[in-house]
Every structure is written in C-alpha cells, then in structure tokens.
C-alpha cells in the first residue's frame, strides 16, 4: 500500500502549516509506515494517510509524487 506522510522536519520547533512537508512511501500498514519514518528520520509526523483509487491517481498526477525508500539498518 502507498501512504502519504505529512510531517515537520524536526520535533523541536512548533508545527506550522506553512512548513508541513510530504513524502510518499510503500508499507504494509499505517503502523509500519509510522515505524519506518520514525526509525529513519527526526521528523515530527502529523498525519499518515493511505492512498488508494482516485486519491492515489490524483497524487500521481498533481503532486511531486515520488516514493521514498529508506535503506535497512544493520
């Protein structure tokens, strides 16, 4: 499944809508998506949304859609 993750780049500064960023990733569940981002970044996650059907089609056509791949930690 493809997930859209809305986040702030760090956990210290108070979140503001203007500084919210987005990444897209493939994971088995919302829990796995959250764990992957938390384990590999210092990001403050605001929202994780599963993309399917028309939502996924829209993001692929209108956003800077690129799947983020994290390398496995040893």
C-alpha positions as CSV (number, residue, x, y, z in Angstrom):
1,X,0.0,0.0,0.0
2,X,1.1,3.6,-0.6
3,X,1.0,6.1,2.2
4,X,1.2,9.9,2.2
5,X,3.0,11.2,5.3
6,X,2.7,14.8,6.3
7,X,5.5,15.9,8.6
8,X,7.6,18.7,10.1
9,X,11.3,18.4,9.6
10,X,12.1,18.4,13.3
11,X,10.4,17.7,16.6
12,X,11.7,20.8,18.5
13,X,10.0,23.7,16.6
14,X,6.3,24.1,16.9
15,X,4.4,22.8,13.8
16,X,3.1,25.3,11.3
17,X,1.0,24.6,8.3
18,X,3.4,26.6,6.1
19,X,6.3,24.3,6.9
20,X,4.5,21.0,6.6
21,X,6.1,18.7,4.0
22,X,5.0,15.5,2.4
23,X,6.6,12.2,1.5
24,X,5.1,9.0,0.0
25,X,6.2,5.5,0.9
26,X,5.2,1.9,0.5
27,X,4.4,-0.1,3.6
28,X,2.2,-3.0,4.7
29,X,0.2,-0.9,7.2
30,X,-0.1,2.6,8.8
31,X,1.8,1.2,11.8
32,X,4.7,0.0,9.6
33,X,4.7,3.3,7.7
34,X,5.0,5.3,11.0
35,X,7.7,3.0,12.3
36,X,9.7,3.3,9.1
37,X,9.6,7.1,9.2
38,X,10.3,7.3,13.0
39,X,13.2,4.9,12.7
40,X,14.9,6.6,9.8
41,X,14.2,10.4,10.3
42,X,14.0,13.0,13.0
43,X,10.6,14.1,11.6
44,X,7.5,15.1,13.6
45,X,4.7,13.1,11.9
46,X,1.4,15.0,11.6
47,X,-0.7,12.6,9.6
48,X,-0.4,9.3,7.7
49,X,-3.0,8.7,5.0
50,X,-3.4,5.5,2.9
51,X,-3.8,6.4,-0.8
52,X,-6.0,4.2,-2.9
53,X,-8.1,4.6,-6.0
54,X,-8.8,8.2,-7.1
55,X,-6.7,9.6,-4.2
56,X,-3.6,7.8,-5.4
57,X,-4.3,8.7,-9.1
58,X,-4.7,12.4,-8.1
59,X,-1.4,12.5,-6.2
60,X,0.4,10.8,-9.0
61,X,-0.9,13.4,-11.5
62,X,-0.8,16.6,-9.4
63,X,1.8,16.3,-6.7
64,X,5.6,15.8,-6.8
65,X,4.9,12.1,-6.4
66,X,8.0,10.1,-5.7
67,X,8.2,7.1,-3.4
68,X,10.7,7.5,-0.6
69,X,12.9,4.4,0.0
70,X,14.7,4.0,3.3
71,X,17.7,1.8,3.5
72,X,17.5,-1.0,6.0
73,X,19.5,-0.5,9.2
74,X,22.0,-3.2,10.2
